[in-house]
Amino acid sequence: MLRSIPYAGSRGESERLKSVFTAWCRERSHDAAAETPERDWERMVTLYDFPAEHWRHL
């Protein structure tokens, strides 16, 4: 689940996947895992700041 977030088709889709992952972790009392996307969020989605044709090179 976590691995699919930075490969989503858009920033909005990656945010939706992050919410799904976070909810899944919190339901199972994996609070530390739920915090991981928050801590590294900007790094995970930096590629969306560039044109889509460049994503595969990043």
ZILINSUL-V969909 format. One record per residue. RES is the residue in one letter. PHI is phi in degrees with one decimal (none if undefined). OMEGA is omega in degrees with one decimal (NA if undefined). Layout:
res=RES phi=PHI omega=OMEGA
res=RES phi=PHI omega=OMEGA
//
This chain:
res=M phi=none omega=-177.3
res=L phi=-65.6 omega=-178.7
res=R phi=-64.6 omega=-177.9
res=S phi=-76.8 omega=-175.4
res=I phi=-60.9 omega=-177.8
res=P phi=-73.6 omega=179.7
res=Y phi=-102.7 omega=178.6
res=A phi=-66.4 omega=-176.6
res=G phi=-74.8 omega=-179.8
res=S phi=-157.1 omega=177.8
res=R phi=-63.3 omega=179.0
res=G phi=-61.8 omega=178.1
res=E phi=-66.2 omega=178.8
res=S phi=-66.1 omega=176.6
res=E phi=-66.9 omega=176.7
res=R phi=-64.5 omega=179.1
res=L phi=-64.7 omega=176.8
res=K phi=-63.5 omega=179.0
res=S phi=-63.4 omega=178.1
res=V phi=-62.6 omega=179.8
res=F phi=-62.2 omega=-179.2
res=T phi=-61.1 omega=178.4
res=A phi=-62.8 omega=179.7
res=W phi=-60.4 omega=179.7
res=C phi=-65.7 omega=-177.6
res=R phi=-66.0 omega=176.4
res=E phi=-61.6 omega=-177.2
res=R phi=-102.2 omega=178.7
res=S phi=61.5 omega=175.4
res=H phi=-102.7 omega=-174.1
res=D phi=-63.1 omega=179.9
res=A phi=-63.9 omega=178.3
res=A phi=-67.6 omega=179.4
res=A phi=-68.0 omega=-179.9
res=E phi=-81.3 omega=-176.9
res=T phi=-57.2 omega=179.5
res=P phi=-63.1 omega=178.5
res=E phi=-66.2 omega=-177.2
res=R phi=-65.5 omega=-174.9
res=D phi=-107.2 omega=-170.6
res=W phi=-56.9 omega=-176.4
res=E phi=-61.8 omega=177.3
res=R phi=-66.0 omega=-177.2
res=M phi=-69.6 omega=-173.8
res=V phi=-113.5 omega=179.9
res=T phi=-57.7 omega=-176.8
res=L phi=-60.6 omega=179.2
res=Y phi=-70.9 omega=176.1
res=D phi=-78.4 omega=-178.5
res=F phi=-108.8 omega=177.3
res=P phi=-59.3 omega=-175.3
res=A phi=-57.1 omega=-178.6
res=E phi=-66.9 omega=179.1
res=H phi=-95.3 omega=-174.5
res=W phi=-57.8 omega=-175.7
res=R phi=-66.3 omega=178.8
res=H phi=-87.5 omega=-179.5
res=L phi=-88.5 omega=NA
//
